[in-house]
Amino acid sequence: MTRSAEEGRKPESVFGFVQGITAIARDKPHQDAWLDLEARAKKLLDRAAWYP
């Protein structure tokens, strides 16, 4: 189930997209596939984070 289906709406922030990616990763049957998606979600979140 994707974030849109779980929440009933589209993601409105980077965090929402990251949650959607992790939701898709949970449905992958092979560990390497979901680890790859989780790593991509982490990169997205890291790029969006702002450290003063």
Buried (B, 14 or more C-beta within 10 A) or exposed (E): EBBEEEBEEEBEEBEBBBBBBBBBBEEBEEEEEBEEBBEEBEEBBEEEEEEE
